Amino acid sequence: MNPIQILQGTPAWVFALFAVLAWLGARRLKPQTLPLARVWLVPAIFVIWGLAGLFGHRAAPWDTLAFWPLGAVLGAALGASLAVPLQVDRQHGLVRQPGSVVPLLRNLGFFGAHYVLQVAMAVRPDWRDRLLGWDLAVSGFSLGYFAAWSARFVQGLRRAPHSDLLVPAS
């Protein structure tokens, strides 16, 4: 199967999800102020995808399913190790985050890993058993990463002094 056939066989929602994740990641290259609720959009996407990966393969052998919690532990270790610098305006429900390439690379990396594994399993069904553990590990990793990142973010919210983010930064 050539790359054109693979792209033609990819559902439209996958391209839409890629575009959204790339756009949201690219926006984080610059400092931004946004409503607190919007901060949870990307974590929600990957947490749902991570759980879907687990529940979608629940009929897999137990030794293969063990890759999911292993991935979750490794992802949580990475998510917990990253600083989540921010300013918070509690009165207006706003958060200001510095620009960083990490969200873009993270979004594209998690998406790319899922996509490549799914394509490989579709193109080479005989590899499915070998690749399923890796797919579960990626699902667990992304969920673990965002669970730990979310905990760090909430900690940062609690510790950050109040800032009036409606006033333009000087």
N, C-alpha and C positions, 0 to 999 in steps of 0.2 A: 504494500500500500504506500503510495507516494504522499508527500506533504499536502498536496492540493486535495487529495481524496480524504485525508484526515481532517483538514479544515472544513471540507464540505460535509463531512459526517458529524461535525461538532454542532450540538444544539445551539440555537440562537441565544438562549439564556446564558450560556457559558461566555460568549463574547460580551454580552451586556455586563455580566459580573466582572469580567476582566477589565472592562472600560471603567466601571465604577471604582474598583479597587485601585487601578492605576491613577485615576483622577484624584481620589481621596489621598493617596500616597504622595502624588506630585504637589498637591496643595500644602502638604506638611513640610515641603522644602523651605518655605518661608514661615516666619512667625505668624500665628493666626489667633484671633479671638473668636470664640464660637460659643453657642449655647451649650451648657453642660450636657444636655440630653444627646447632642450630636456626637459627643466624644465616644459614646457607646456603640455607634453604628458599626464600625469595622470589627470591634471585639464580638458583637452579636453575630455578625456574618460568620466569623470563623468558629465561634462556639457552637452555633447551629450546625455548621458543616462538620465539625469534629464529632458531635453527637450523632449526626446522620451517618458518618463513616462507621461508627461503632454499631449502631442499631441496624444499619444496612447490611452488615456482615455478621450478625449475631449467630448465624447458623455455621460459621466457620469453626474449625477445631479449636479447642481451648488453648493449645500451644500457640496457635496463630493469633487468637484474640489477646494473648498476653502482650503482644506488641503495642496495643493501644495504651494500657497503663504505663508501660515503659516509656513510650513517647510522651505521655502526659507528665511524667516525673521530670524527664529531661527538658521539656518545654517550660515547665514551671520553674526549674532551676534557672533557665535563661531569663524568663520574664521577671523573676524576682531579683535578678542581678542588675537589671537596667534601671538607671535613674529615671524618674518621671518628673522633670522640672516643670513647674507651672506657677501661674498667678491665678488667683480666684477672686471673683466679684460675687460674693454670696447674695448681695442685695438684688442684683440683676440676673443671677444664674449664669454667669459667664466665666469662661476659663481661657487663659492665654497660655499657649504653648510655644516654645521656641522652635525655629525651623530646624529640621533634621532630615537626613537622607534615610534614616533607619525605618520609618514607617513605609516608605516607598519600597525599599528593598525587602522588608518583611512581607508586605502584601504580595509583591510579585513572586517572592520565593515560596511562600505557602501555596499560592495559587498554582504556580508553575509545577511544584512537586505533585500536587493533586492531579493536575491535568496530564502530566507526563505519565504518571502511573496508571491513570484511567485509560489513556490512549494505548499504552503498552499492553494492558490487559485485554483491550478490545481487539487490537491488531494481532496479538499472540495469545489466544485463549489457553494454549498449552503452558504458558508462563504464569497463568492466573494464581495458582497455588503459591508460587514463589514470591510473587509481587504483592499478594494480599496482605501479608504481614507488614510490608513497607508502607502500604496505603493506610493500614490501621495505625502504624507508628506516626505517620504524618498527621492523621486526624487527631490522635491523642496529643501530639506535640503542639499543634496549633491551639487546641483547647487548653492545655496546661499553661502554655505561654500566656494566653489572654486572661486566664483565671488569675495567675500570679501578677501579671501587669495590672489588672483591675484592682487587686488588693493594694498594690503599691500606689496606684493612682488615688484610691480612696484615702490612703494614709497621707499622701501629699495634699489632698483637699483639706483634710483636718488640720494639718500642720501649717499650711500656707497662711500668711497674714492676709487680711482683707485688702484688696486693691480696687480702686475705682477704674474699671476697664472701659467705661464710657468716655473717659477723658483721654484724648489722644496722647500717646506716649511721646515724650520729648527727646 
